[in-house]
Amino acid sequence: MNILEIQDLCKTYGKGEAAVQALRHATFSVRKGEFIAIIGESGSGKSTLLNVVGALDKATSGKVWIDGQDIFSMPEKKLTVFRRQHIGFIFQSFNLIPELNVEQNTRPSRSNHIPGAVPWALNSTVQHAGTIACERLSSLNSMPRSASIFSTCPATRSS
C-alpha cells in the first residue's frame, strides 16, 4: 500500500520569460513504512517538492495523494485539518520560539486545538520523539537546554 503518490507534479513560478520551472513532471510513490531521502543540488526543487507535497503550496499541475486522498481536491478548511492530523514539518529555519526551552519548542501545543481537529498533543509519535530528544539533551549535564543549541545561524539563535 502506498502512503504517498505523486503523479506528474509540476510547479512553475512566474510567467513568460521570467518563468522558473521548479518541478518538472515529478512522479513517484512511497510505500507505507518506507523511508526515503530527497537529495539534490541547491535550487533543484527539493524544498518546493516538500512544500507542495505537504500542502503548504499548490502545484501548477499534477496530483498528490496522501493515504489515498487527493489533497488538492480538498476544500481549504478540510485540507488544513488534514495537514494538522497527518503531516509534520521541520522547517529549515527551525521556527523556534526564543523564550521557550528545548522541551517546550519540541512538544506539540495543547493550546492550539481547533474544534473538529485532532490536537497535536494526541500525536504520540511526535510527543515521543520530543521526549526522547529532551531526555538525551538532559543527560548531557554540560549542555544547555535552551533552543539556541540547535542553531549556528544568527537568524535562528534563541539567545
N, C-alpha and C positions, 0 to 999 in steps of 0.2 A: 504494500500500500504506500502510495506517495503522500507525504505530508505537505510538500511544496511542488507545484508545477508552474513552470514559466514557459510561455509559448510566444515566439516571435515578438519579443518585447523590444520596443524602440522608445527612445526619449531624445527629443531634439529641443535645444534651447535656441531662442531667437528665430529670425525668419530671413529669407532671401540669402544674400551673400554673407550675412552675419550668422547664419545658422550653424550650430555645432551639434553634431550627432554624438551624444554621449553614450547611447546604447544602440547597437545595430543588430536587430533580429536575434536577440539572446533567447535560446531555448535550452532548457534543462529541467531535470526533476531531482528531488531529494526524497529518498525512502524514509519512512518512519524509523527512528533510531540511528540513522546515518549522520555522520559528521562530515562537513565539507569545509574547504578553505577557498576564499576568493582572493586571488593574488593577481597582481599586475603592476605595471609602471604607473607613476603619478600621472593622473589625467586620463587613465584608461577606462574610467566609468565604474569603478568599484563602489564608491560612495553613492553614486546615482542609482546603481542597481539596488543597493541595500535600502535606500530611501524609497524607491518605487515598490520593492517587494514588501517593505514594512509599512506601506500605505501612508508615508509621510509626504509623498509626491505622486502625481498622476503620470502615467505613461502617455506618450504620444499615440502609441498603438500597441497592440498585443494583449495578452491575458496573463493574470496571476491567480492561481488557485492555492489557497491555504486550507489544508484539511478538507478538500473537496469543495470549498466555497469560493466563488469568483468574487474577489474583493472589490473589483471596480464596478460591479453591478449593484453593490450595496448603497442604500441612501447614506448620506454623511453621518447621521446620528448612529445608525446601526454599525457603520464602519468604525466610528470612534469607540463604541462599546467592544466590538470585535478586536480592535487593536489593543485595547486595555486588557482584555481577557486572554489573548493568545500570542501577543508579540511583545518581546522585550528588547530594549535598546540600551547599548552602552555607547554613548557618543564620543567622538574623537576628542572633544574639548572637555570631557568629563561632566560639565554642568554641575559641579559640586557647590554646595552652599557653605561659604566660608565659616559661618557661625556654628555649624554643626560638626561633630566629630565623625570619625570614620563609620562607626556603627550607625549613627543617625543618618548619614548620607547613603548608606547601602541598604538600609531596611526600607521596605515599602511603607508608604504613608497610610495611616489609618484614617486620616482626616480628609482624604480626597475621594471618599466614597460618593458615588453618584447613584441615585435611585435607579434600580434596574440593572446595575452593573455589578460584577463580582469585584469586591475590594481587592486591591493589590496585596493586602496583608494575608489573604487566603491562598496566595500562590506559594505553596510550601517549598517549591524548588528554589525560588528567588530568596525566600526567607532563610532557607537552609544554607545557601551559598553565602549570603551576607553574614550569617552567624559563624560559619567556618572561617571566613576571611578575618573577621574581628577576633575570633579566638586565636588564630595564628599570629595576628599582629600583637595581641595582648601578651602572648607568651614570649615575645621579644621585649624584655624589660627596657632595653635601651632605646627602643623605637617609640617615637611619639605617636599618639592616636589621633592627631589632627589630620584633616583631609589633605593638607599640603604635602604629605609624604608621597602622594600618588603622582606628583607633578614636578617636572623640572621646567615647565613652561611658565613664565611670569604671569601670563594671562589666566592660568588656571590655579595658581597658588592660593591657598586659603589664609595664609598669614604673611 
